[in-house]
Amino acid sequence: MPSLDEVYQKFGAVAEAVALLETQLGNMLLLSRATNRGLISSPDPEVAREILDKIDRTTLGQLLKGVDPLPPDLEKLLSIALGVRNRLFHTFYRQHNIRRNSDEGRTTMWNDLDSIHDALHRAYNALALFNGIDMDALAKSGEPPLPTDHVPI
């Protein structure tokens, strides 16, 4: 049975999954908007920064509305992810309330966090696959999933 600290730690891991999904969608929007503004062939750091700043202030729901039409199955997974994300941040603790005070209650909370994490993971992997990255194949290969060097804008 998980301790309260373990439940809090699990909540953090699930929140990280939300951030990764938001980043993936934000990157898609950044590429699309940068391409539309001609920034790939003619870089303009100020315009790129404006675009990125606007994306960074955008909610997950707004990000979803901003991406080009997606296949219906991916759109459904992302809609589910949006719903569980909102429940995680807006009602999770209110819904579970005093469950935190018992072993059985913390187990219920843990299982709920697992199901939320699973929905986010499915959406993230499907979105990555849509962008040409097979996360399952990368995991099996043992290679790092993404480059570790960051390129400044």
Beta strands, then each sheet from edge to edge (+ up, - down):
end
